[in-house]
Amino acid sequence: MTDAGYGTPAPVGLLYTEEERQRRDRTVWTLVQGILAPVQFVVFLVSLGLILHFLVTGRGQMPAEVSVVVKTLTLYAIMVTGAIWEKEVFGCYLFARPFFWEDVFSILVLALHTAYLAALFLALLSPAGLMLLALAAYATYLVNAGQFLWKLRLARLDHAARQTQALSPDGPALRPALQPALKPAGAAR
């Protein structure tokens, strides 16, 4: 696999190797992910509103339930296309080095959304129970979305650093533009 350019770790402080960045920029799946992510977020917001309306008023059960099914289907679409994207960029369908923890958490998100579908279609929970399960799935989705937004920020910082600095003569070095983003929370500046 390494002869295709996969498996070589990125320099310290960088999200992508140069080859990974080129593959990322070449693949159509980057655009697909860029379209599906905001679509999924809009579906999430609409669905969240319908769920909260149902929980507060007791009305609108069917639209709330259907909205969670639609949200789950958009999640499945973004997960499948995201796995294809990871394969094209990193050489593996899931758990690529830079996105390992995001993928681990994505599995939890998928599990909760899938549990909702099972509970809905097998009538395992009351309507309120279904909505609470959906809210738990949505909470994990928000955390996971935050993880991916953080990686998007790092990728943009990485791009800016590559544009403004060359690699040091001793090999890859941590770019100054990335240092503030990589400091632990609460670390002295």
C-alpha positions in Angstrom: 0.0 0.0 0.0 2.9 2.4 0.7 4.0 2.3 -3.0 0.8 4.1 -3.9 1.7 6.9 -1.4 -0.6 5.7 1.3 0.5 5.1 4.9 3.2 7.7 5.1 2.5 9.9 8.1 2.1 13.6 7.7 4.9 15.8 9.1 4.4 16.7 12.7 1.7 19.4 13.0 0.3 18.8 9.5 -3.0 17.2 8.8 -2.1 15.8 5.3 1.1 14.8 3.6 1.6 16.6 0.3 0.4 13.5 -1.6 -2.8 13.2 0.6 -3.5 16.9 0.1 -3.2 16.5 -3.7 -5.5 13.4 -3.6 -8.0 15.3 -1.4 -8.0 18.3 -3.8 -8.4 16.0 -6.9 -11.3 13.8 -5.7 -14.9 14.6 -6.4 -15.8 13.2 -3.0 -14.3 16.3 -1.3 -17.0 18.4 -3.1 -19.7 15.8 -2.3 -18.7 16.0 1.4 -18.8 19.8 1.2 -22.3 19.7 -0.1 -23.7 16.9 2.1 -22.4 18.3 5.4 -24.4 21.6 5.3 -27.5 19.8 3.9 -27.3 17.3 6.8 -27.1 20.3 9.2 -30.1 22.0 7.7 -32.1 18.7 8.0 -30.9 18.4 11.6 -32.1 21.9 12.5 -35.5 21.3 10.9 -35.8 17.9 12.6 -34.7 19.3 15.9 -37.4 21.9 15.7 -40.1 19.3 14.9 -38.9 17.0 17.8 -39.0 19.9 20.3 -42.4 21.0 19.0 -43.7 17.5 19.5 -42.2 17.1 23.0 -43.6 20.5 24.1 -47.1 20.3 22.5 -47.7 16.6 22.0 -48.6 17.4 18.4 -46.7 16.6 15.2 -45.5 13.1 16.0 -45.5 11.9 12.4 -43.5 14.8 11.0 -41.0 14.6 13.9 -40.6 10.8 13.3 -40.2 11.2 9.5 -37.7 14.0 10.0 -35.5 11.8 12.1 -35.6 9.1 9.4 -34.6 11.7 6.8 -31.8 12.9 9.1 -30.6 9.3 9.5 -30.6 8.7 5.7 -28.6 11.9 5.2 -26.2 10.6 7.9 -25.8 7.3 6.1 -25.2 9.1 2.8 -22.5 11.3 4.3 -20.9 8.3 6.0 -20.8 6.2 2.9 -19.4 9.0 0.7 -17.0 10.0 3.6 -15.7 6.4 3.7 -15.1 6.6 -0.1 -13.3 9.9 0.4 -11.1 8.5 3.1 -10.2 5.5 0.8 -9.3 7.8 -2.1 -7.2 10.2 0.1 -5.7 7.9 2.7 -6.1 4.4 1.3 -8.5 3.0 3.9 -12.3 3.3 4.2 -12.4 4.3 7.9 -10.0 5.1 10.7 -7.4 6.9 8.7 -4.7 8.5 10.9 -5.9 12.1 10.8 -9.6 11.2 11.2 -9.3 8.2 13.6 -11.2 9.7 16.5 -13.8 11.4 14.4 -14.5 8.0 12.8 -14.7 6.3 16.2 -17.2 8.9 17.3 -19.1 8.6 14.0 -19.7 5.0 14.8 -21.5 6.0 18.0 -23.5 8.6 16.0 -24.5 5.8 13.5 -25.4 3.4 16.3 -27.7 5.8 17.9 -29.4 6.8 14.7 -29.8 3.2 13.7 -31.2 2.4 17.1 -33.8 5.0 16.5 -34.8 3.4 13.2 -35.0 0.0 14.9 -37.1 1.3 17.8 -39.4 3.2 15.4 -40.0 0.3 13.0 -40.2 -2.4 15.7 -42.3 -0.2 18.0 -39.9 -0.6 20.9 -40.3 2.8 22.5 -43.1 5.2 23.2 -43.3 8.3 21.0 -41.6 10.4 23.7 -39.0 7.7 24.1 -38.3 7.8 20.4 -37.8 11.5 20.5 -35.4 11.3 23.5 -33.4 8.7 21.6 -33.3 11.0 18.6 -32.1 13.8 20.8 -29.3 11.6 22.2 -28.3 10.8 18.6 -28.4 14.5 17.7 -26.2 15.4 20.7 -23.6 12.9 19.5 -24.0 14.3 15.9 -23.2 17.8 17.2 -20.1 16.7 19.0 -19.0 14.8 15.8 -19.7 17.8 13.6 -17.6 19.9 15.9 -14.8 17.4 15.5 -14.9 17.7 11.8 -15.2 21.5 11.9 -12.0 21.5 14.0 -10.3 19.4 11.4 -11.5 21.8 8.6 -9.9 24.6 10.6 -6.6 22.7 10.9 -6.7 21.9 7.2 -7.1 25.6 6.4 -4.3 26.6 8.8 -2.1 23.8 7.2 -2.9 25.3 3.8 -2.0 28.8 4.9 1.3 27.6 6.4 2.2 25.7 3.3 1.5 28.8 1.3 3.7 31.1 3.4 6.6 28.8 4.5 8.8 26.2 3.0 9.9 23.1 4.9 13.0 23.6 7.1 16.3 22.2 5.8 16.2 19.5 8.6 12.9 18.1 7.3 9.3 18.8 8.1 8.7 21.2 11.0 5.7 22.4 12.9 4.4 25.5 11.1 4.1 28.6 13.3 0.6 29.2 11.9 -0.5 25.8 13.4 1.1 26.1 16.8 -1.7 28.2 18.5 -4.3 25.7 17.1 -2.5 22.7 18.4 -1.9 24.0 22.0 -3.9 22.3 24.7 -6.8 24.3 26.1 -5.6 26.5 28.9 -2.0 26.4 27.8 0.0 29.6 28.2 0.3 31.7 25.1 
